[in-house]
Amino acid sequence: MTTRQRTIPAPQPSPDTKEFWDAAAKGTLLLKVCRACGETYYYPRPLCPFCMSDQTEWKTAAGTGTLYSYSVMRRAEVPYAIAYVTLDEGPTMMTNLVGCDFDALRIGQRMKLAFTPTDGGPPVPTFTLA
């Protein structure tokens, strides 16, 4: 049995996100850390959303987290699930869930990082059951 995969559009990297997408192409998830207040955050942006400092740096994420919330789109041509996963580093990120039985998903389950190819661009970070 062949499972159809949903096509994910390619992201459009900006100068502020280029390093993030370059790392994703190598299978690494990067987060931003503020050197002024110490907060870790996602999505990548040049100013810390907590204190507005521009003193930020990249940090490699472990790629593990906990399923916070999800929704399964069953009426789509190819069913898919979107979710919020709270990373072990603290931030919660919106993502797609891949390679798992959508009926078996439960809030609080452990998740692990998986990169999913896009339509002509760098892969996007997605998650599957750990």
Buried (B, 14 or more C-beta within 10 A) or exposed (E): EEEEEEEBEBBEBEEEBEBBBEBBEEEBBBBBBBEEEEBBBBEBBEBBEEEEBEEBEBEEBEBBBBBBEBEBBEEEEEEBBBBBBBBBBEBBBEBBBBEBEBEEBEEEBEBEBBBBEBEEBBBBBBBBBE
